Amino acid sequence: MGRFHPNDEGSMHEGFVVGYVPRDWRAVAVARAFDSKRPVAVLQPYRANGVLRELGMLEDERDIEVQGIYVIGYGCACGWRSPYYECGQPLEWAPCIVHRPEWLDEHLARKWWTPHVEQELQRGR
């Protein structure tokens, strides 16, 4: 479940953290997770200055965990995406969820998503 703005009565703008990977990266399992038993892929360190794509968009990524997410952003159910944010430490991703500290979620939401939603609500969208 994502984040909702208190003034968005129609819940059109659910916010969530998005993980990004290099565009040509493909998930290759190197281990199995203890708790979920899902296959685990590991990314080598990378930066936001390359061509990236949203993680979870390819069919073979739907049931795999990924370790080593270095670039994230904030997304909205309406399709809007924030600029990239480079993490100082690698994060983990399990189907559709970037595991991150709560303070980071709060920071990114305040910086990008909340202003986006407030602007859209002013426009009547």
Secondary structure as GFF3:
##gff-version 3
##sequence-region A 1 125
A	DSSP	beta_strand	15	22	.	.	.	ID=ss1
A	DSSP	beta_strand	31	32	.	.	.	ID=ss2
A	DSSP	beta_strand	39	42	.	.	.	ID=ss3
A	DSSP	beta_strand	52	54	.	.	.	ID=ss4
A	DSSP	three_ten_helix	59	61	.	.	.	ID=ss5
A	DSSP	beta_strand	65	76	.	.	.	ID=ss6
A	DSSP	beta_strand	85	94	.	.	.	ID=ss7
A	DSSP	beta_strand	97	99	.	.	.	ID=ss8
A	DSSP	alpha_helix	102	108	.	.	.	ID=ss9
A	DSSP	pi_helix	109	113	.	.	.	ID=ss10
A	DSSP	alpha_helix	114	123	.	.	.	ID=ss11
###
